[in-house]
Amino acid sequence: MKQNFLIPQNRVPLQHQGVFESVNEPIVIIENTGEVCDANPAADELFEVPRFNDLNFFSLFDENESRKLLNAVNLSIGEGREVRFKTCFRSNTGETLKLLLRARPWVDFSGPANRSGCALFIKDLTQQIKLTEAIKKFKMEAEAARIAKSQFLANISHEIKTPLNIVMGYAGLMKNNDFDEESKRELYEGIQSHGDSLKKLVEGLLEMSKVEANAVKTHEETFALYPLIEEVLSDARDLAMGKNIELGLEFKALKTQSLKTDPQKLKQILMNLLQNSVKFTDRGKILLKVYYSKDKRLAFKILDSGVGIPSGEWKRVFDPFSQADESMTRAHGGGGLGLAVSKGLAKALGGDLSLVNSVPGKGSIFELWLPERAVMAQTSQEKYPNLRRAKILLVEDIIENQTLIKLYLKSIDCDLDFAEDGLEALNKLKIKNYDLILMDLQMPRVDGFEATEKLRKAGIQTPVIALSAHNMKEDIERCKRVGFNDHLAKPVQSKDLLHKINYEIAQARI
């Protein structure tokens, strides 16, 4: 039976207007065409319109949702009953709101022609749905954590029982006096080796507990970087040689570089990463790269040719108690603590550890960086060792600029020559080899662009840095095209100049 509500003049009667205005639930009264007859303040706020006067309600929604609304309203009016349906509304901020609408029909008999429509009672379900999804996600994560810990306990039980069984078995055998000295020595070495494995496992568990409790303590010291790297490589090289894997170093930082951080924690991170690479690499090469990043941080990259990690598993590699998949645990062993501990230690040092790239069957790249504050400032002689006795040609036609660059390089023991334009520079290059060229762009006879292009065509690969007041994007792009290695905008700062010269000479010597 139809139950049409009577609403004279298409609006809420005056005696009910106070309740209509004060109710928290958004209510919109529309005609069957979608024209708005009335709306309470809660509806104004939800749909972000000052008032609904002269507004078609359906126009607030996209085409598909508008069609759903029209069908629901017609169904409510046609059958004279309440119709419930869900829809979506995109707010002015771009957020999609999930709404539940109850359409209740009305008829106005006060005019010459009967008019009909619906009162729409609206409930915003957005936050409720978000909360439900968050709870669902939390439950899934909790279940994943439970499974990971169960798998970890199974793995760690195996990792503990295997060496423990050998230690206890060998210790029992040593009671037997029937063994000769050589056999006893082998038993002793076996006990010592597997005892060390147990010790490392327990230490890893204790370290992980500190990381999870955010209780890692660091002890800052000032120390030389290069000897620490050599020590780490020496320890890791024995492991790599056991699998016939080449272990290399690409050291692009200063060999005199000092750091102020915790050397033991840094060594532990690097050893964990290298051991991890050795564990999952059966053939090929592992490379440790040490270099300065563009933002002056010290970075370490470990590249291997190991089994690799599927992209879908990247997020899990730093989770404690997990490896990319259980087959890796069975094939390579380990409790899945190394990377999680290393990331926690990196953060304790003020840096971070990340997986840069990994391809199954081809290998992985991990990167560790330390903050700028950990990199100790060097004296000019220590900081720019590549400038000592370097042969540099300055191509500049203005005497004052020549004098300025000469003063900038005064504290550095380098051999500095001058040329007043590109033509003179090309002639000097025919009779002398230089480590680097500083080239002005705008000069008489032959400018910097033409001179650099000619020397590149002649096969001269000497690094060339452009010095110019021209700093537009097109000028920099043109410099790259003709063969400049870098570009410095005038006025040139001493620190920037020395840093770029040192870097380009170092790169050319690699």
C-alpha positions as CSV (number, residue, x, y, z in Angstrom):
1,M,0.0,0.0,0.0
2,K,1.3,3.4,-1.0
3,Q,2.2,5.7,1.9
4,N,2.8,9.2,0.4
5,F,3.7,11.9,2.8
6,L,1.8,15.2,2.3
7,I,4.1,18.3,2.1
8,P,2.2,21.5,1.3
9,Q,4.0,23.9,-1.0
10,N,6.9,21.4,-1.4
11,R,8.5,22.6,1.9
12,V,8.6,21.5,5.5
13,P,5.6,22.9,7.4
14,L,6.5,25.8,9.6
15,Q,5.5,23.9,12.8
16,H,8.3,21.3,12.0
17,Q,10.8,23.8,10.6
18,G,12.8,24.1,13.9
19,V,13.3,20.3,14.1
20,F,14.2,20.1,10.4
21,E,16.8,22.8,10.7
22,S,18.4,21.5,13.9
23,V,18.6,17.7,13.1
24,N,22.2,16.5,12.5
25,E,21.2,14.1,9.7
26,P,21.4,15.8,6.2
27,I,17.9,16.0,4.7
28,V,17.1,17.2,1.2
29,I,13.5,17.4,-0.2
30,I,13.4,17.2,-4.0
31,E,10.8,17.0,-6.8
32,N,10.8,14.0,-9.0
33,T,12.8,16.0,-11.5
34,G,15.6,16.6,-9.0
35,E,14.8,20.2,-8.3
36,V,15.5,21.0,-4.6
37,C,12.5,22.2,-2.6
38,D,14.2,22.4,0.8
39,A,17.4,21.3,2.6
40,N,18.5,21.6,6.2
41,P,21.9,23.1,7.2
42,A,23.5,19.6,7.7
43,A,22.8,19.0,4.0
44,D,24.3,22.4,3.0
45,E,27.5,21.5,4.9
46,L,27.8,17.9,3.5
47,F,27.4,19.0,-0.1
48,E,29.4,22.2,0.4
49,V,26.8,24.6,-1.1
50,P,25.6,27.8,0.6
51,R,21.9,27.0,-0.1
52,F,20.2,24.6,-2.5
53,N,17.9,27.2,-4.0
54,D,17.5,26.8,-7.8
55,L,19.7,23.7,-7.8
56,N,19.1,20.3,-9.3
57,F,20.2,17.7,-6.8
58,F,21.1,15.2,-9.5
59,S,23.6,17.6,-10.9
60,L,25.8,17.3,-7.8
61,F,26.7,13.7,-8.9
62,D,28.5,12.2,-11.9
63,E,26.5,10.7,-14.7
64,N,26.4,7.1,-13.4
65,E,25.5,8.1,-9.8
66,S,22.9,10.6,-11.1
67,R,21.2,7.8,-13.1
68,K,21.1,5.6,-10.0
69,L,19.6,8.4,-7.9
70,L,16.8,9.1,-10.5
71,N,15.9,5.4,-10.7
72,A,15.7,5.1,-6.9
73,V,13.6,8.3,-6.6
74,N,11.2,7.1,-9.3
75,L,10.9,3.7,-7.6
76,S,10.1,5.3,-4.3
77,I,7.4,7.6,-5.8
78,G,6.0,4.8,-8.1
79,E,5.6,2.3,-5.3
80,G,5.0,4.7,-2.5
81,R,7.6,3.3,-0.1
82,E,11.0,4.0,1.3
83,V,13.9,3.0,-0.9
84,R,17.4,2.7,0.4
85,F,20.5,2.8,-1.8
86,K,24.2,3.7,-1.6
87,T,25.9,6.3,-3.8
88,C,29.2,8.2,-4.0
89,F,29.8,11.9,-4.0
90,R,33.0,13.7,-4.8
91,S,33.6,16.7,-2.6
92,N,35.3,19.9,-3.5
93,T,38.6,18.6,-2.0
94,G,38.5,15.6,-4.3
95,E,37.6,13.1,-1.5
96,T,35.0,10.5,-2.5
97,L,32.3,10.2,0.1
98,K,30.3,7.0,0.5
99,L,26.6,7.9,1.3
100,L,23.5,5.9,2.3
101,L,20.3,7.5,1.1
102,R,16.7,6.8,2.2
103,A,14.2,8.1,-0.3
104,R,10.7,8.6,1.2
105,P,8.0,9.8,-1.3
106,W,5.8,12.9,-0.8
107,V,2.8,14.3,-2.8
108,D,1.6,18.0,-2.8
109,F,-2.2,18.3,-3.4
110,S,-2.3,22.0,-2.7
111,G,-1.8,23.2,-6.3
112,P,-3.8,22.9,-9.4
113,A,-1.6,19.9,-10.4
114,N,-0.5,17.2,-8.1
115,R,3.3,17.3,-7.6
116,S,5.5,14.6,-6.2
117,G,9.0,14.0,-5.1
118,C,11.1,12.5,-2.3
119,A,12.5,13.4,1.1
120,L,16.1,12.2,1.1
121,F,17.6,11.2,4.5
122,I,21.3,11.0,4.1
123,K,24.0,9.3,6.1
124,D,27.7,9.7,5.5
125,L,29.3,6.2,5.7
126,T,32.8,7.4,4.7
127,Q,34.4,7.3,8.2
128,Q,32.6,4.1,9.2
129,I,33.9,2.4,6.0
130,K,37.4,3.7,6.6
131,L,37.4,2.4,10.1
132,T,36.1,-1.0,9.0
133,E,38.8,-1.2,6.3
134,A,41.5,-0.1,8.9
135,I,40.3,-2.9,11.3
136,K,40.4,-5.4,8.4
137,K,43.9,-4.3,7.4
138,F,45.1,-4.4,11.0
139,K,43.7,-8.0,11.4
140,M,45.4,-9.0,8.2
141,E,48.7,-7.5,9.3
142,A,48.4,-9.1,12.7
143,E,47.7,-12.5,11.1
144,A,50.7,-12.0,8.8
145,A,52.9,-11.1,11.8
146,R,51.6,-14.2,13.7
147,I,52.5,-16.4,10.7
148,A,55.9,-14.7,10.3
149,K,56.7,-15.3,13.9
150,S,55.5,-18.9,13.8
151,Q,57.7,-19.4,10.7
152,F,60.6,-17.6,12.5
153,L,60.3,-19.9,15.5
154,A,60.4,-22.9,13.3
155,N,63.4,-21.6,11.4
156,I,65.2,-20.4,14.5
157,S,64.6,-23.7,16.2
158,H,66.3,-25.4,13.3
159,E,69.1,-22.9,13.3
160,I,69.7,-23.5,17.0
161,K,69.2,-27.2,17.1
162,T,71.6,-28.0,14.2
163,P,74.8,-26.5,15.7
164,L,73.7,-27.4,19.2
165,N,73.4,-31.1,18.2
166,I,76.9,-31.0,16.7
167,V,78.4,-29.2,19.7
168,M,76.9,-31.7,22.1
169,G,77.7,-34.7,19.9
170,Y,81.3,-33.7,19.4
171,A,81.7,-32.9,23.1
172,G,80.5,-36.4,23.9
173,L,82.8,-38.0,21.5
174,M,85.8,-36.1,22.9
175,K,85.4,-38.1,26.1
176,N,86.4,-41.2,24.2
177,N,90.2,-41.6,24.4
178,D,90.2,-43.8,21.3
179,F,90.6,-40.7,19.0
180,D,94.1,-39.6,17.9
181,E,95.2,-36.0,18.2
182,E,94.2,-35.2,14.6
183,S,90.7,-36.4,15.2
184,K,90.4,-34.6,18.5
185,R,91.6,-31.4,16.8
186,E,88.9,-31.7,14.1
187,L,86.2,-32.3,16.8
188,Y,87.5,-29.3,18.7
189,E,87.4,-27.1,15.6
190,G,83.8,-28.3,14.9
191,I,82.7,-27.4,18.4
192,Q,84.3,-24.0,18.1
193,S,82.8,-23.3,14.6
194,H,79.3,-24.3,15.5
195,G,79.6,-22.6,18.9
196,D,80.4,-19.3,17.1
197,S,77.3,-19.8,14.9
198,L,75.2,-20.2,18.0
199,K,76.8,-17.1,19.5
200,K,76.1,-15.0,16.4
201,L,72.5,-16.2,16.4
202,V,71.9,-15.2,20.0
203,E,73.6,-11.9,19.5
204,G,71.3,-11.3,16.5
205,L,68.2,-12.0,18.6
206,L,69.4,-9.7,21.3
207,E,70.1,-6.9,18.8
208,M,66.7,-7.3,17.2
209,S,65.0,-7.0,20.6
210,K,66.8,-3.7,21.1
211,V,65.8,-2.5,17.7
212,E,62.2,-3.3,18.3
213,A,62.3,-1.6,21.7
214,N,64.0,1.4,20.2
215,A,66.8,0.9,22.7
216,V,69.9,0.8,20.5
217,K,72.7,2.7,22.1
218,T,75.4,4.2,19.9
219,H,78.9,5.4,20.9
220,E,80.2,8.1,18.6
221,E,83.9,8.1,17.7
222,T,86.0,10.0,15.2
223,F,87.8,7.4,13.0
224,A,89.2,7.0,9.5
225,L,86.8,5.5,7.0
226,Y,89.1,3.7,4.6
227,P,90.8,1.3,7.2
228,L,87.3,0.3,8.4
229,I,86.3,-0.5,4.8
230,E,89.4,-2.6,4.3
231,E,88.8,-4.5,7.6
232,V,85.2,-5.2,6.6
233,L,86.2,-6.4,3.1
234,S,89.0,-8.6,4.6
235,D,86.4,-10.4,6.8
236,A,83.9,-10.7,4.1
237,R,86.4,-11.9,1.4
238,D,87.0,-15.2,3.3
239,L,83.2,-16.0,3.0
240,A,83.2,-15.0,-0.7
241,M,86.2,-17.0,-1.6
242,G,84.5,-20.1,0.0
243,K,81.9,-19.8,-2.8
244,N,84.3,-18.7,-5.5
245,I,82.6,-15.2,-5.7
246,E,84.6,-12.1,-6.6
247,L,84.3,-9.3,-4.0
248,G,85.2,-5.8,-5.3
249,L,85.5,-2.3,-4.0
250,E,84.8,1.0,-5.8
251,F,85.9,3.7,-3.4
252,K,85.0,7.2,-4.6
253,A,85.2,9.0,-1.3
254,L,88.4,10.5,0.0
255,K,90.8,8.0,1.4
256,T,91.6,10.5,4.1
257,Q,87.9,10.9,5.0
258,S,87.1,10.7,8.7
259,L,83.7,10.0,10.2
260,K,82.1,10.8,13.5
261,T,79.7,7.9,14.2
262,D,79.6,4.5,15.9
263,P,82.3,2.5,14.0
264,Q,81.2,-0.9,15.4
265,K,77.6,-0.3,14.4
266,L,78.7,0.8,10.9
267,K,80.9,-2.2,10.5
268,Q,78.1,-4.5,11.7
269,I,75.7,-3.1,9.1
270,L,78.2,-3.5,6.2
271,M,79.1,-7.0,7.3
272,N,75.4,-8.0,7.6
273,L,74.8,-6.7,4.0
274,L,77.9,-8.4,2.6
275,Q,77.2,-11.7,4.3
276,N,73.6,-11.5,3.1
277,S,74.9,-11.0,-0.5
278,V,77.3,-13.9,-0.2
279,K,74.6,-16.1,1.2
280,F,72.2,-15.5,-1.7
281,T,74.9,-15.4,-4.5
282,D,76.1,-18.6,-6.0
283,R,78.2,-17.2,-8.8
284,G,79.3,-13.9,-10.2
285,K,80.4,-10.8,-8.3
286,I,79.6,-8.6,-5.2
287,L,80.6,-5.0,-5.3
288,L,80.8,-2.5,-2.5
289,K,80.6,1.2,-3.6
290,V,81.5,4.1,-1.3
291,Y,80.7,7.6,-2.5
292,Y,79.3,11.0,-1.7
293,S,75.7,11.6,-2.7
294,K,74.6,14.9,-4.3
295,D,73.3,16.1,-0.9
296,K,76.7,15.6,0.7
297,R,75.8,12.4,2.6
298,L,78.1,9.4,2.6
299,A,76.6,6.5,0.8
300,F,77.4,2.8,0.6
301,K,76.0,0.5,-2.1
302,I,76.2,-3.3,-2.2
303,L,75.5,-4.8,-5.6
304,D,75.4,-8.6,-6.1
305,S,74.5,-11.1,-8.8
306,G,72.4,-13.3,-6.5
307,V,69.0,-14.8,-6.6
308,G,67.2,-11.4,-6.5
309,I,63.8,-10.6,-4.9
310,P,60.4,-10.3,-6.7
311,S,59.1,-6.7,-6.6
312,G,56.1,-7.8,-4.7
313,E,58.3,-8.9,-1.8
314,W,60.5,-5.8,-1.5
315,K,58.5,-4.4,1.4
316,R,59.0,-7.5,3.4
317,V,62.8,-7.8,3.2
318,F,63.3,-5.4,6.2
319,D,60.5,-7.1,8.3
320,P,62.0,-9.1,11.2
321,F,61.7,-12.9,11.1
322,S,61.1,-12.9,7.3
323,Q,62.8,-13.8,4.0
324,A,61.4,-13.2,0.6
325,D,59.9,-16.8,0.6
326,E,60.3,-19.9,2.7
327,S,62.2,-21.8,-0.1
328,M,65.0,-19.3,0.4
329,T,65.1,-20.2,4.1
330,R,65.4,-23.9,3.3
331,A,68.0,-23.4,0.6
332,H,70.2,-20.7,2.3
333,G,69.4,-20.9,6.0
334,G,69.3,-18.0,8.4
335,G,66.7,-16.6,10.7
336,G,65.8,-13.6,8.7
337,L,67.1,-11.0,11.2
338,G,70.1,-9.5,9.3
339,L,68.4,-6.9,7.2
340,A,65.9,-5.9,9.9
341,V,68.7,-5.4,12.4
342,S,70.8,-3.5,9.9
343,K,67.9,-1.1,9.1
344,G,67.4,-0.5,12.8
345,L,71.1,0.2,13.3
346,A,71.2,2.6,10.3
347,K,68.3,4.6,11.7
348,A,70.1,4.7,15.1
349,L,73.1,6.3,13.3
350,G,70.8,8.9,11.8
351,G,70.8,7.3,8.4
352,D,68.8,4.7,6.6
353,L,69.0,1.5,4.6
354,S,66.9,0.7,1.5
355,L,66.5,-1.8,-1.3
356,V,67.3,0.2,-4.4
357,N,66.6,-2.5,-7.0
358,S,66.3,-6.3,-7.3
359,V,65.6,-8.6,-10.2
360,P,65.0,-12.3,-9.7
361,G,67.9,-14.3,-11.1
362,K,70.0,-11.2,-11.7
363,G,70.7,-9.7,-8.2
364,S,70.0,-7.0,-5.8
365,I,71.3,-3.5,-4.9
366,F,71.1,-2.2,-1.3
367,E,72.0,1.3,-0.2
368,L,73.1,2.6,3.2
369,W,73.6,6.3,3.8
370,L,74.9,8.3,6.7
371,P,73.9,11.9,7.5
372,E,76.0,14.9,6.5
373,R,76.8,15.5,10.2
374,A,78.7,12.2,10.4
375,V,81.1,13.3,7.6
376,M,84.0,15.2,9.2
377,A,85.3,18.3,7.5
378,Q,88.8,18.0,6.0
379,T,91.5,20.5,5.6
380,S,91.9,21.9,2.0
381,Q,94.8,19.6,1.4
382,E,93.0,16.6,2.7
383,K,89.7,17.5,1.1
384,Y,90.9,18.0,-2.4
385,P,93.8,15.6,-2.8
386,N,93.2,15.3,-6.6
387,L,94.2,19.0,-7.0
388,R,97.7,18.5,-5.8
389,R,100.1,18.9,-8.7
390,A,97.1,18.8,-11.1
391,K,97.6,20.6,-14.4
392,I,94.7,23.0,-15.0
393,L,94.1,25.3,-17.9
394,L,91.9,28.4,-17.3
395,V,90.4,29.8,-20.5
396,E,89.2,33.4,-19.6
397,D,89.6,36.7,-21.4
398,I,89.0,39.0,-18.4
399,I,92.1,39.6,-16.3
400,E,90.1,40.2,-13.1
401,N,88.4,36.8,-13.4
402,Q,91.8,35.1,-14.0
403,T,93.1,36.7,-10.8
404,L,90.0,35.5,-8.8
405,I,90.4,31.9,-10.0
406,K,94.1,32.1,-9.3
407,L,93.4,33.2,-5.7
408,Y,90.8,30.5,-5.2
409,L,93.5,27.9,-6.2
410,K,96.3,29.5,-4.3
411,S,96.1,27.2,-1.3
412,I,96.2,24.1,-3.6
413,D,99.5,22.8,-5.0
414,C,98.4,22.8,-8.7
415,D,99.9,23.9,-12.0
416,L,97.7,26.6,-13.4
417,D,98.0,28.0,-17.0
418,F,96.0,30.7,-18.7
419,A,94.5,31.2,-22.2
420,E,92.6,34.3,-23.3
421,D,90.3,32.6,-25.7
422,G,89.3,29.3,-27.3
423,L,91.9,29.5,-30.1
424,E,94.8,30.0,-27.7
425,A,93.4,27.1,-25.6
426,L,93.4,24.8,-28.6
427,N,97.0,25.7,-29.4
428,K,98.1,25.1,-25.8
429,L,96.4,21.7,-25.8
430,K,98.5,20.6,-28.8
431,I,101.7,20.9,-26.8
432,K,100.6,20.1,-23.2
433,N,98.3,17.6,-21.5
434,Y,96.0,19.0,-18.8
435,D,94.0,17.3,-16.0
436,L,91.2,19.7,-16.4
437,I,90.0,22.8,-18.3
438,L,88.0,25.7,-16.9
439,M,86.3,27.4,-19.9
440,D,84.5,30.7,-20.1
441,L,81.7,30.7,-22.7
442,Q,81.7,34.2,-24.1
443,M,85.2,35.1,-25.6
444,P,86.6,36.8,-28.7
445,R,87.7,34.8,-31.8
446,V,86.7,31.3,-30.6
447,D,84.2,31.1,-27.8
448,G,83.9,28.3,-25.2
449,F,81.2,26.3,-27.0
450,E,83.2,26.1,-30.3
451,A,86.5,25.4,-28.5
452,T,85.0,22.5,-26.5
453,E,83.2,21.1,-29.5
454,K,86.5,21.1,-31.5
455,L,88.6,19.5,-28.8
456,R,86.0,16.7,-28.4
457,K,86.0,16.1,-32.2
458,A,89.8,15.9,-31.9
459,G,89.4,13.0,-29.4
460,I,90.6,15.0,-26.4
461,Q,88.6,13.7,-23.3
462,T,90.1,16.1,-20.7
463,P,87.3,17.2,-18.3
464,V,85.9,20.7,-19.1
465,I,83.9,22.8,-16.7
466,A,82.0,25.8,-18.1
467,L,82.3,29.1,-16.2
468,S,79.7,31.6,-17.3
469,A,77.2,34.2,-16.3
470,H,74.8,32.4,-18.7
471,N,72.7,30.2,-16.4
472,M,69.6,29.6,-18.4
473,K,68.4,26.0,-19.0
474,E,69.1,26.2,-22.7
475,D,72.7,27.3,-22.0
476,I,73.3,24.4,-19.7
477,E,71.7,22.0,-22.2
478,R,73.9,23.3,-25.0
479,C,77.0,22.9,-22.7
480,K,76.1,19.2,-22.3
481,R,75.6,18.8,-26.1
482,V,79.0,20.1,-27.1
483,G,80.8,18.1,-24.5
484,F,81.2,20.0,-21.2
485,N,81.4,17.8,-18.1
486,D,79.8,20.4,-15.8
487,H,78.7,24.0,-15.5
488,L,79.3,26.7,-12.9
489,A,77.4,29.9,-12.9
490,K,79.2,33.2,-12.2
491,P,79.8,34.5,-9.6
492,V,81.7,31.4,-8.8
493,Q,82.2,30.4,-5.1
494,S,85.6,29.0,-4.0
495,K,84.0,25.9,-2.3
496,D,81.9,25.0,-5.3
497,L,84.8,25.4,-7.7
498,L,87.3,23.3,-5.7
499,H,84.6,20.6,-5.1
500,K,83.8,20.3,-8.8
501,I,87.4,20.3,-10.0
502,N,88.3,17.7,-7.5
503,Y,85.4,15.5,-8.5
504,E,85.9,15.7,-12.3
505,I,89.6,14.9,-12.0
506,A,88.9,12.0,-9.7
507,Q,86.3,10.7,-12.2
508,A,88.7,11.0,-15.1
509,R,91.4,9.0,-13.2
510,I,89.1,6.0,-12.4
